[in-house]
Amino acid sequence: LEVPPVQNLWCIYGIDLKTEIAYYYEDTGSKFKLDSKASTISGETDENNPQALPIYNGIAYETASTSQPSFNRKASGDGTVPYCSL
């Protein structure tokens, strides 16, 4: 194989957009479905939501104000990929 004639490769992404990072499910007996009742702990620190993430219809999101301890800052992903994976 020959090396392709690429001189530059750019990786461009954004940050601080609301990004899905967790899901809350309920067992309906025959299957699991997103737990819309999880929204009651949205924004509150709780054993099921230790970072007080916003939760909408069973989906938890990181936002620009989400603490990222590994990076010593507050940030969120690009809307598709969580911040820690960028």
Contact map, one row per residue, 1 for C-alpha under 8 A:
11100000000000000000000000000000000000000000000000000000000000000000000000000000000000
11110000000000000000000000000000000000000000000000000000000000000000000000000000000000
11111000000000000000000000000000000000000000000000000000000000000000000000000000000000
01111100000000000000000000000000000000000000000000000000000000000000000000000000000000
00111110000000000000000000000000000000000000000000000000000000000000000000000000000000
00011111100000000000000000000000000000000000000000000000000000000000000000000000000000
00001111100000000000000000000000000000000000000000000000000000000000000000000000000000
00000111110000000000000000000000000000000000000000000000000000000000000000000000000000
00000111111000000000000000000000000000000000000000000000000000000000000000000000000000
00000001111100000000000000000000000000000000000000000000000000000000000000000000000000
00000000111110000000000000000000000000000000000000000000000000000000000000000000000000
00000000011111000000000000000000000000000000000000000000000000000000000000000000000000
00000000001111100000000000000000000000000000000000000000000000000000000000000100000001
00000000000111111000000000000000000000000000000000000000000000000000000000001100000000
00000000000011111000000000000000000000000000000000000000000000010000000000111110001000
00000000000001111100000000000000000000000000000000000000000000110000000000111100000000
00000000000001111110000000000000000000000000000000000000000000110000000000011110000000
00000000000000011111000000000000000000000000000000000000000011110000000000011110000000
00000000000000001111100000000000000000000000000000000000000011100000000000011111110000
00000000000000000111110000000000000000000000000000000000001111000000000000000011010000
00000000000000000011111000000000000000000000000000000000001111000000000000000000010000
00000000000000000001111100000000000000000000000000000000001110000000000000000000000000
00000000000000000000111110000000010000000000000000000000011100000000000000000000000000
00000000000000000000011111000000011001000000000000000000011100000000000000000000000000
00000000000000000000001111100001111000000000000000000000010000000000000000000000000000
00000000000000000000000111110001111000000000000000000000000000000000000000000000000000
00000000000000000000000011111111100000000000000000000000000000000000000000000000000000
00000000000000000000000001111111100000000000000000000000000000000000000000000000000000
00000000000000000000000000111111000000000000000000000000000000000000000000000000000000
00000000000000000000000000111111000000000000000000000000000000000000000000000000000000
00000000000000000000000000111111100000000000000000000000000000000000000000000000000000
00000000000000000000000011111111110000000000000000000000000000000000000000000000000000
00000000000000000000000011110011111000000000000000000000000000000000000000000000000000
00000000000000000000001111000001111100000000000000000000111000000000000000000000000000
00000000000000000000000111000000111111000000000000000000110000000000000000000000000000
00000000000000000000000000000000011111100000000000000001110000000000000000000000000000
00000000000000000000000000000000001111110000000000000000110000000000000000000000000000
00000000000000000000000100000000001111111100000000000011110000000000000000000000000000
00000000000000000000000000000000000111111100000000000111110000000000000000000000000000
00000000000000000000000000000000000011111100000000000000000000000000000000000000000000
00000000000000000000000000000000000001111111110010010010000000000000000000000000000000
00000000000000000000000000000000000001111111000010011111000000000000000000000000000000
00000000000000000000000000000000000000001111100000011110000000000000000000000000000000
00000000000000000000000000000000000000001111110010111000000000000000000000000000000000
00000000000000000000000000000000000000001011111011110000000000000000000000000000000000
00000000000000000000000000000000000000001001111111010000000000000000000000000000000000
00000000000000000000000000000000000000000000111111000000000000000000000000000000000000
00000000000000000000000000000000000000000000011111000000000000000000000000000000000000
00000000000000000000000000000000000000001101111111111000000000000000000000000000000000
00000000000000000000000000000000000000000000111111111000000000000000000000000000000000
00000000000000000000000000000000000000000001100011111000000000000110000000000000000000
00000000000000000000000000000000000000001111110011111100000000000000000000000000000000
00000000000000000000000000000000000000000111000011111110000111000100000000000000000000
00000000000000000000000000000000000000100110000000011111000111000000000000000000000000
00000000000000000000000000000000000001101110000000001111111110000000000000000000000000
00000000000000000000000000000000000101100100000000000111111100000000000000000000000000
00000000000000000000000000000000011111100000000000000011111000000000000000000000000000
00000000000000000000001110000000011111100000000000000011111100000000000000000000000000
00000000000000000001111100000000010000000000000000000011111110000000000000000000000000
00000000000000000001111100000000000000000000000000001111011111000000000000000000000000
00000000000000000111110000000000000000000000000000001110001111100000000000000000000000
00000000000000000111100000000000000000000000000000001100000111111100000000111000010000
00000000000000011110000000000000000000000000000000000000000011111100000000111000000000
00000000000000111100000000000000000000000000000000000000000001111100000001110000000000
00000000000000000000000000000000000000000000000000000000000001111110000001110000000000
00000000000000000000000000000000000000000000000000101000000001111111000001110000000000
00000000000000000000000000000000000000000000000000100000000000001111100111100000000000
00000000000000000000000000000000000000000000000000000000000000000111111111100000000100
00000000000000000000000000000000000000000000000000000000000000000011111110000000000000
00000000000000000000000000000000000000000000000000000000000000000001111100000000000000
00000000000000000000000000000000000000000000000000000000000000000001111110000000000000
00000000000000000000000000000000000000000000000000000000000000000011111111000000000000
00000000000000000000000000000000000000000000000000000000000000000011101111100000000000
00000000000000000000000000000000000000000000000000000000000000011111000111110000000000
00000000000000110000000000000000000000000000000000000000000001111111000011111000001000
00000000000000111110000000000000000000000000000000000000000001111100000001111100011000
00000000000001111110000000000000000000000000000000000000000001100000000000111111111101
00000000000011111110000000000000000000000000000000000000000000000000000000011111111000
00000000000000101111000000000000000000000000000000000000000000000000000000001111110000
00000000000000000011000000000000000000000000000000000000000000000000000000001111110000
00000000000000000010000000000000000000000000000000000000000000000000000000001111111011
00000000000000000011100000000000000000000000000000000000000001000000000000011111111111
00000000000000100000000000000000000000000000000000000000000000000000000000111100111111
00000000000000000000000000000000000000000000000000000000000000000001000000001000011111
00000000000000000000000000000000000000000000000000000000000000000000000000000000111111
00000000000010000000000000000000000000000000000000000000000000000000000000001000111111
